[in-house]
Every structure is written in C-alpha cells, then in structure tokens.
C-alpha cells in the first residue's frame, strides 16, 4: 500500500512532506481549514475543505486559503 501524498502547494506547486502544515518554499498554508473560531455562541468549525473551496462546506465561513488570498 503506497503512502498518501499531500496535494502540492496551491501557490508555488512545491510537493510538501506529509507532516508539513505550511509550504517550506513560499510559506503558504497547505491545509484549507475553516476559519470559524470557537465563541460563546458557536462551538467553532475546523473542517478541512477541498483545496479549491473559498468557503467552508459545513458552515459557510471563509477558508484559510481564501483569507490568505490564495483563492
């Protein structure tokens, strides 16, 4: 069974190691999580979305890639 690779960096195309959270070449985030934070009225959302998602599929909040200007 082959190891699953992470998607290449959305900004520069570099292939990251499987444990990298940010690109070592350009500093872009590699995981497109929801940005909705925990608050007294919401439990927060940390859904990992597809790399082309500008908004979270679960709650509609902007994703990390959207906030970083990658989408």
C-alpha positions in Angstrom: 0.0 0.0 0.0 1.5 3.3 -1.1 1.7 6.3 1.3 -0.8 9.0 0.5 0.9 12.3 -0.5 -0.4 15.7 0.2 -1.6 18.0 -2.6 1.1 20.3 -3.9 1.2 23.9 -2.6 -1.6 25.9 -4.1 0.7 29.0 -4.5 4.0 27.6 -5.8 3.4 23.9 -6.7 6.1 22.5 -4.3 5.4 19.0 -3.1 5.3 19.1 0.7 6.2 16.4 3.2 3.2 14.6 4.7 3.6 16.4 8.1 4.1 19.9 6.7 1.4 22.5 7.6 2.9 25.3 5.6 5.0 25.3 2.4 8.7 25.5 3.1 9.3 27.4 -0.2 6.7 30.2 -0.1 5.0 30.0 3.4 1.5 29.3 2.1 -0.8 27.2 4.3 -1.2 23.6 3.0 -4.4 22.7 4.8 -7.6 24.5 3.8 -9.4 24.6 7.1 -12.5 26.6 8.0 -11.7 29.9 9.9 -14.7 30.0 12.2 -13.4 30.3 15.7 -15.0 29.0 18.9 -17.2 31.5 20.7 -19.9 31.5 23.4 -22.5 31.1 20.7 -20.7 28.7 18.4 -18.6 25.5 19.0 -16.2 26.5 16.2 -15.5 24.7 13.0 -12.2 23.2 11.9 -13.5 21.3 8.9 -10.8 20.6 6.3 -12.2 21.6 3.0 -11.1 20.9 -0.6 -8.2 22.9 -1.9 -10.5 24.9 -4.2 -13.0 25.8 -1.5 -13.2 29.5 -0.7 -15.9 28.9 1.8 -16.5 26.1 4.3 -18.8 23.3 3.1 -20.1 22.9 6.7 -20.8 26.4 7.9 -20.1 28.8 5.0 -17.3 30.7 6.7 -14.2 31.8 4.7 -11.5 29.2 4.5 -7.8 29.6 5.3 -6.9 29.7 1.6 -9.5 32.5 1.0 -8.2 34.6 3.9 -4.6 34.1 2.7 -5.6 35.4 -0.8 -4.9 32.1 -2.5 -8.4 31.8 -4.0 
